Amino acid sequence: MGQKMTGLRISYAVRGERVSRGQRKDDHIIIGTPGTVCDWAIKHKCFDPKLLTVFVLDEADVMIATQGHQDQSVRLQRMLNKQTCQIFVILSLATTYDDRTRKTAAWLAEMMTKDGHVVGLLTGELTIEQRAAIINRFKEGKEKVLITTNDSKE
């Protein structure tokens, strides 16, 4: 996405990438595991999660199912500014589990809606027009959370 952007700065918040307490990260993109991103935000105070404008949680079902990652993922999500940050959640269960994936996505959308987020939900059972409308609302910032399942990818 950023291949044509000059001066784009990216950090990798993964095991082995060390930062000092108080060292500021002003990169445009921070890619990492929930635990390391939490450490950078909370313990080392490298960046302020309230200033994030987009938060992507890929393989969210794996993060939720993996011991420790669920708490860290939820903690990160709760630190975000609900008014200014868009959240993109991608569920990655194999296609043979489409019904389970859709139920998980619907449950997650319901929980995040109860938590005060405006949520869009993409699944393979939607028409192309419905999917396009949801994606456009997300791009326009009208929906702050977009949850998608692997069966909705074209």
MARFITOR-588977 format. One record per residue: x, y, z of N, C-alpha, C in turn; residue number from 1; residue in three letters. Coordinates in nm, 3 decimals. Layout:
((X Y Z) (X Y Z) (X Y Z) NUM "ala"),
...
//
This chain:
((0.081 -0.120 0.000) (0.000 0.000 0.000) (0.085 0.126 0.000) 1 "met"),
((0.196 0.119 0.067) (0.277 0.239 0.078) (0.398 0.241 -0.012) 2 "gly"),
((0.403 0.155 -0.114) (0.523 0.145 -0.196) (0.556 0.274 -0.270) 3 "gln"),
((0.457 0.359 -0.296) (0.481 0.485 -0.366) (0.501 0.603 -0.271) 4 "lys"),
((0.488 0.576 -0.141) (0.503 0.683 -0.042) (0.651 0.702 -0.010) 5 "met"),
((0.697 0.823 -0.023) (0.836 0.851 0.014) (0.839 0.887 0.162) 6 "thr"),
((0.942 0.842 0.229) (0.960 0.873 0.370) (0.875 0.790 0.465) 7 "gly"),
((0.811 0.686 0.415) (0.729 0.600 0.500) (0.817 0.526 0.599) 8 "leu"),
((0.781 0.536 0.729) (0.860 0.471 0.834) (0.778 0.360 0.897) 9 "arg"),
((0.839 0.242 0.908) (0.773 0.124 0.963) (0.859 0.065 1.074) 10 "ile"),
((0.793 0.027 1.184) (0.861 -0.043 1.294) (0.799 -0.181 1.308) 11 "ser"),
((0.881 -0.275 1.352) (0.836 -0.410 1.375) (0.842 -0.440 1.524) 12 "tyr"),
((0.727 -0.445 1.588) (0.719 -0.471 1.731) (0.704 -0.622 1.752) 13 "ala"),
((0.815 -0.690 1.736) (0.817 -0.836 1.750) (0.929 -0.873 1.846) 14 "val"),
((0.923 -0.997 1.894) (1.025 -1.045 1.987) (1.164 -1.022 1.927) 15 "arg"),
((1.253 -0.968 2.006) (1.389 -0.942 1.961) (1.412 -0.797 1.923) 16 "gly"),
((1.307 -0.723 1.893) (1.320 -0.580 1.862) (1.315 -0.504 1.994) 17 "glu"),
((1.425 -0.453 2.035) (1.435 -0.387 2.165) (1.415 -0.236 2.151) 18 "arg"),
((1.348 -0.181 2.252) (1.334 -0.036 2.264) (1.361 0.001 2.408) 19 "val"),
((1.407 0.120 2.429) (1.433 0.168 2.564) (1.308 0.234 2.619) 20 "ser"),
((1.294 0.229 2.750) (1.179 0.295 2.814) (1.182 0.443 2.779) 21 "arg"),
((1.070 0.493 2.731) (1.060 0.634 2.695) (1.105 0.666 2.554) 22 "gly"),
((1.169 0.571 2.484) (1.209 0.595 2.346) (1.083 0.611 2.261) 23 "gln"),
((1.069 0.722 2.192) (0.948 0.750 2.116) (0.956 0.688 1.977) 24 "arg"),
((0.845 0.629 1.935) (0.832 0.574 1.801) (0.732 0.663 1.727) 25 "lys"),
((0.779 0.732 1.625) (0.690 0.818 1.548) (0.669 0.763 1.407) 26 "asp"),
((0.685 0.631 1.395) (0.668 0.567 1.265) (0.522 0.573 1.221) 27 "asp"),
((0.504 0.568 1.091) (0.369 0.570 1.035) (0.297 0.438 1.059) 28 "his"),
((0.372 0.328 1.058) (0.314 0.195 1.072) (0.395 0.117 1.175) 29 "ile"),
((0.324 0.052 1.267) (0.387 -0.038 1.363) (0.322 -0.174 1.342) 30 "ile"),
((0.404 -0.272 1.307) (0.357 -0.409 1.283) (0.412 -0.494 1.395) 31 "ile"),
((0.327 -0.574 1.458) (0.380 -0.656 1.565) (0.283 -0.752 1.626) 32 "gly"),
((0.334 -0.827 1.721) (0.253 -0.921 1.796) (0.186 -0.846 1.911) 33 "thr"),
((0.069 -0.893 1.956) (-0.001 -0.821 2.063) (0.084 -0.798 2.187) 34 "pro"),
((0.162 -0.898 2.228) (0.243 -0.883 2.348) (0.348 -0.774 2.337) 35 "gly"),
((0.419 -0.774 2.226) (0.525 -0.673 2.207) (0.466 -0.535 2.187) 36 "thr"),
((0.357 -0.526 2.112) (0.292 -0.395 2.093) (0.242 -0.342 2.227) 37 "val"),
((0.185 -0.428 2.311) (0.143 -0.388 2.446) (0.262 -0.338 2.527) 38 "cys"),
((0.371 -0.413 2.523) (0.492 -0.370 2.595) (0.538 -0.233 2.548) 39 "asp"),
((0.543 -0.214 2.417) (0.588 -0.085 2.363) (0.497 0.028 2.409) 40 "trp"),
((0.366 0.002 2.411) (0.270 0.108 2.447) (0.263 0.131 2.597) 41 "ala"),
((0.261 0.024 2.676) (0.237 0.037 2.820) (0.367 0.046 2.901) 42 "ile"),
((0.451 -0.055 2.886) (0.572 -0.062 2.968) (0.678 0.040 2.924) 43 "lys"),
((0.703 0.046 2.793) (0.809 0.135 2.744) (0.760 0.272 2.703) 44 "his"),
((0.627 0.287 2.688) (0.565 0.415 2.650) (0.627 0.474 2.523) 45 "lys"),
((0.648 0.387 2.424) (0.708 0.429 2.297) (0.611 0.505 2.207) 46 "cys"),
((0.483 0.474 2.222) (0.382 0.545 2.144) (0.253 0.547 2.224) 47 "phe"),
((0.168 0.642 2.189) (0.039 0.657 2.256) (-0.069 0.591 2.172) 48 "asp"),
((-0.128 0.481 2.217) (-0.231 0.413 2.138) (-0.351 0.502 2.106) 49 "pro"),
((-0.376 0.604 2.186) (-0.487 0.696 2.160) (-0.466 0.778 2.033) 50 "lys"),
((-0.340 0.783 1.984) (-0.311 0.861 1.863) (-0.320 0.777 1.736) 51 "leu"),
((-0.341 0.645 1.749) (-0.352 0.560 1.631) (-0.478 0.593 1.553) 52 "leu"),
((-0.467 0.590 1.422) (-0.583 0.616 1.338) (-0.638 0.490 1.274) 53 "thr"),
((-0.555 0.386 1.261) (-0.599 0.257 1.209) (-0.531 0.147 1.290) 54 "val"),
((-0.610 0.049 1.332) (-0.560 -0.066 1.406) (-0.608 -0.191 1.335) 55 "phe"),
((-0.516 -0.278 1.292) (-0.551 -0.401 1.221) (-0.512 -0.519 1.309) 56 "val"),
((-0.609 -0.607 1.333) (-0.581 -0.730 1.406) (-0.607 -0.845 1.311) 57 "leu"),
((-0.499 -0.893 1.250) (-0.508 -1.003 1.155) (-0.507 -1.135 1.233) 58 "asp"),
((-0.573 -1.234 1.179) (-0.585 -1.364 1.244) (-0.639 -1.347 1.386) 59 "glu"),
((-0.742 -1.265 1.398) (-0.798 -1.233 1.530) (-0.844 -1.357 1.603) 60 "ala"),
((-0.900 -1.454 1.530) (-0.946 -1.576 1.596) (-0.829 -1.652 1.658) 61 "asp"),
((-0.713 -1.650 1.593) (-0.594 -1.714 1.648) (-0.546 -1.636 1.771) 62 "val"),
((-0.547 -1.504 1.761) (-0.503 -1.421 1.874) (-0.594 -1.442 1.995) 63 "met"),
((-0.723 -1.454 1.970) (-0.819 -1.473 2.079) (-0.803 -1.612 2.140) 64 "ile"),
((-0.778 -1.712 2.055) (-0.767 -1.851 2.102) (-0.635 -1.879 2.172) 65 "ala"),
((-0.531 -1.803 2.140) (-0.399 -1.828 2.196) (-0.390 -1.766 2.335) 66 "thr"),
((-0.346 -1.846 2.428) (-0.336 -1.800 2.566) (-0.250 -1.675 2.576) 67 "gln"),
((-0.301 -1.576 2.641) (-0.226 -1.451 2.659) (-0.258 -1.347 2.553) 68 "gly"),
((-0.271 -1.391 2.428) (-0.296 -1.293 2.322) (-0.434 -1.231 2.332) 69 "his"),
((-0.532 -1.305 2.385) (-0.666 -1.251 2.398) (-0.665 -1.128 2.489) 70 "gln"),
((-0.605 -1.142 2.607) (-0.600 -1.029 2.701) (-0.525 -0.911 2.641) 71 "asp"),
((-0.412 -0.939 2.575) (-0.333 -0.831 2.516) (-0.407 -0.764 2.403) 72 "gln"),
((-0.475 -0.843 2.319) (-0.551 -0.786 2.206) (-0.664 -0.698 2.256) 73 "ser"),
((-0.736 -0.746 2.358) (-0.847 -0.668 2.414) (-0.792 -0.542 2.483) 74 "val"),
((-0.682 -0.556 2.556) (-0.622 -0.440 2.622) (-0.582 -0.334 2.521) 75 "arg"),
((-0.520 -0.376 2.411) (-0.483 -0.281 2.306) (-0.606 -0.212 2.248) 76 "leu"),
((-0.709 -0.291 2.216) (-0.830 -0.236 2.157) (-0.894 -0.134 2.250) 77 "gln"),
((-0.892 -0.159 2.378) (-0.955 -0.067 2.474) (-0.875 0.061 2.494) 78 "arg"),
((-0.747 0.061 2.459) (-0.663 0.181 2.472) (-0.682 0.277 2.355) 79 "met"),
((-0.746 0.231 2.248) (-0.762 0.313 2.128) (-0.869 0.420 2.149) 80 "leu"),
((-0.857 0.529 2.075) (-0.958 0.633 2.078) (-1.073 0.591 1.987) 81 "asn"),
((-1.188 0.561 2.045) (-1.303 0.511 1.970) (-1.354 0.611 1.866) 82 "lys"),
((-1.327 0.738 1.888) (-1.376 0.841 1.797) (-1.289 0.858 1.673) 83 "gln"),
((-1.159 0.832 1.687) (-1.067 0.863 1.577) (-0.996 0.743 1.516) 84 "thr"),
((-1.003 0.628 1.581) (-0.930 0.511 1.532) (-1.025 0.411 1.467) 85 "cys"),
((-0.990 0.367 1.348) (-1.064 0.262 1.281) (-0.996 0.129 1.310) 86 "gln"),
((-1.076 0.025 1.331) (-1.024 -0.106 1.365) (-1.067 -0.204 1.257) 87 "ile"),
((-0.971 -0.279 1.206) (-0.997 -0.380 1.104) (-0.960 -0.514 1.163) 88 "phe"),
((-1.059 -0.602 1.181) (-1.039 -0.734 1.241) (-1.058 -0.840 1.134) 89 "val"),
((-0.958 -0.925 1.118) (-0.963 -1.031 1.016) (-0.962 -1.166 1.085) 90 "ile"),
((-1.066 -1.245 1.061) (-1.072 -1.380 1.114) (-1.017 -1.475 1.010) 91 "leu"),
((-0.941 -1.574 1.051) (-0.866 -1.654 0.954) (-0.896 -1.803 0.958) 92 "ser"),
((-1.007 -1.844 1.017) (-1.036 -1.987 1.020) (-1.044 -2.043 0.879) 93 "leu"),
((-1.004 -2.168 0.862) (-1.004 -2.231 0.730) (-1.144 -2.234 0.671) 94 "ala"),
((-1.153 -2.235 0.539) (-1.282 -2.230 0.470) (-1.373 -2.345 0.508) 95 "thr"),
((-1.320 -2.456 0.551) (-1.407 -2.567 0.590) (-1.488 -2.534 0.715) 96 "thr"),
((-1.453 -2.427 0.783) (-1.523 -2.386 0.904) (-1.602 -2.257 0.882) 97 "tyr"),
((-1.651 -2.232 0.757) (-1.719 -2.106 0.727) (-1.831 -2.072 0.825) 98 "asp"),
((-1.919 -2.170 0.858) (-2.029 -2.140 0.950) (-1.976 -2.097 1.085) 99 "asp"),
((-1.873 -2.166 1.137) (-1.814 -2.130 1.265) (-1.751 -1.992 1.257) 100 "arg"),
((-1.684 -1.963 1.144) (-1.621 -1.833 1.126) (-1.725 -1.722 1.129) 101 "thr"),
((-1.836 -1.742 1.060) (-1.942 -1.640 1.056) (-2.001 -1.618 1.195) 102 "arg"),
((-2.021 -1.726 1.270) (-2.074 -1.713 1.406) (-1.976 -1.637 1.494) 103 "lys"),
((-1.848 -1.669 1.481) (-1.746 -1.599 1.559) (-1.742 -1.451 1.522) 104 "thr"),
((-1.750 -1.422 1.393) (-1.749 -1.283 1.347) (-1.871 -1.209 1.399) 105 "ala"),
((-1.988 -1.272 1.392) (-2.111 -1.209 1.441) (-2.103 -1.184 1.591) 106 "ala"),
((-2.049 -1.282 1.665) (-2.033 -1.266 1.810) (-1.938 -1.149 1.841) 107 "trp"),
((-1.825 -1.143 1.770) (-1.728 -1.036 1.791) (-1.789 -0.900 1.758) 108 "leu"),
((-1.864 -0.893 1.648) (-1.930 -0.768 1.610) (-2.028 -0.724 1.718) 109 "ala"),
((-2.102 -0.819 1.773) (-2.199 -0.787 1.879) (-2.128 -0.735 2.004) 110 "glu"),
((-2.019 -0.801 2.043) (-1.945 -0.760 2.163) (-1.885 -0.620 2.145) 111 "met"),
((-1.828 -0.594 2.027) (-1.766 -0.464 2.004) (-1.872 -0.354 1.993) 112 "met"),
((-1.990 -0.387 1.940) (-2.100 -0.290 1.934) (-2.144 -0.255 2.076) 113 "thr"),
((-2.155 -0.356 2.162) (-2.191 -0.332 2.302) (-2.086 -0.246 2.372) 114 "lys"),
((-1.961 -0.256 2.324) (-1.851 -0.179 2.383) (-1.847 -0.037 2.327) 115 "asp"),
((-1.943 -0.002 2.239) (-1.954 0.135 2.190) (-1.894 0.160 2.053) 116 "gly"),
((-1.855 0.056 1.981) (-1.797 0.074 1.847) (-1.906 0.066 1.740) 117 "his"),
((-1.885 0.137 1.630) (-1.972 0.125 1.513) (-1.906 0.022 1.423) 118 "val"),
((-1.974 -0.093 1.403) (-1.911 -0.211 1.343) (-1.973 -0.247 1.209) 119 "val"),
((-1.887 -0.279 1.111) (-1.930 -0.337 0.984) (-1.883 -0.480 0.981) 120 "gly"),
((-1.967 -0.570 0.928) (-1.935 -0.712 0.926) (-1.941 -0.764 0.783) 121 "leu"),
((-1.828 -0.816 0.733) (-1.821 -0.873 0.598) (-1.813 -1.024 0.606) 122 "leu"),
((-1.905 -1.092 0.537) (-1.898 -1.238 0.525) (-1.934 -1.274 0.382) 123 "thr"),
((-1.907 -1.398 0.345) (-1.931 -1.444 0.209) (-2.077 -1.449 0.170) 124 "gly"),
((-2.167 -1.445 0.267) (-2.309 -1.452 0.234) (-2.367 -1.318 0.188) 125 "glu"),
((-2.288 -1.211 0.195) (-2.334 -1.080 0.149) (-2.317 -1.068 -0.003) 126 "leu"),
((-2.401 -0.986 -0.063) (-2.385 -0.959 -0.206) (-2.267 -0.865 -0.226) 127 "thr"),
((-2.220 -0.857 -0.348) (-2.109 -0.767 -0.380) (-2.146 -0.623 -0.346) 128 "ile"),
((-2.268 -0.586 -0.374) (-2.314 -0.449 -0.346) (-2.313 -0.421 -0.195) 129 "glu"),
((-2.359 -0.519 -0.116) (-2.358 -0.502 0.029) (-2.216 -0.489 0.082) 130 "gln"),
((-2.126 -0.573 0.031) (-1.986 -0.565 0.074) (-1.925 -0.431 0.037) 131 "arg"),
((-1.952 -0.386 -0.086) (-1.898 -0.257 -0.132) (-1.948 -0.143 -0.043) 132 "ala"),
((-2.076 -0.149 -0.006) (-2.132 -0.044 0.080) (-2.065 -0.041 0.216) 133 "ala"),
((-2.041 -0.159 0.274) (-1.974 -0.167 0.404) (-1.831 -0.114 0.395) 134 "ile"),
((-1.760 -0.155 0.291) (-1.621 -0.108 0.273) (-1.618 0.043 0.253) 135 "ile"),
((-1.710 0.097 0.176) (-1.715 0.243 0.154) (-1.744 0.317 0.284) 136 "asn"),
((-1.836 0.265 0.366) (-1.864 0.330 0.496) (-1.739 0.328 0.584) 137 "arg"),
((-1.662 0.218 0.578) (-1.538 0.211 0.656) (-1.437 0.312 0.604) 138 "phe"),
((-1.421 0.319 0.471) (-1.326 0.414 0.411) (-1.362 0.558 0.446) 139 "lys"),
((-1.492 0.587 0.451) (-1.540 0.722 0.483) (-1.534 0.752 0.632) 140 "glu"),
((-1.503 0.650 0.712) (-1.492 0.670 0.855) (-1.625 0.662 0.928) 141 "gly"),
((-1.732 0.624 0.860) (-1.863 0.612 0.924) (-1.870 0.489 1.013) 142 "lys"),
((-1.798 0.385 0.977) (-1.785 0.267 1.062) (-1.641 0.262 1.109) 143 "glu"),
((-1.625 0.247 1.238) (-1.490 0.250 1.296) (-1.428 0.112 1.305) 144 "lys"),
((-1.511 0.006 1.296) (-1.461 -0.131 1.307) (-1.511 -0.209 1.187) 145 "val"),
((-1.421 -0.282 1.122) (-1.458 -0.369 1.011) (-1.409 -0.509 1.046) 146 "leu"),
((-1.503 -0.602 1.053) (-1.471 -0.742 1.082) (-1.496 -0.821 0.956) 147 "ile"),
((-1.400 -0.900 0.914) (-1.415 -0.979 0.792) (-1.371 -1.122 0.815) 148 "thr"),
((-1.432 -1.213 0.741) (-1.396 -1.354 0.748) (-1.327 -1.392 0.620) 149 "thr"),
((-1.253 -1.501 0.622) (-1.178 -1.540 0.503) (-1.269 -1.574 0.387) 150 "asn"),
((-1.394 -1.606 0.411) (-1.484 -1.641 0.302) (-1.540 -1.518 0.231) 151 "asp"),
((-1.506 -1.398 0.280) (-1.555 -1.277 0.215) (-1.449 -1.214 0.125) 152 "ser"),
((-1.329 -1.273 0.123) (-1.221 -1.221 0.040) (-1.242 -1.267 -0.104) 153 "lys"),
((-1.219 -1.177 -0.196) (-1.236 -1.212 -0.338) (-1.102 -1.240 -0.401) 154 "glu"),
//
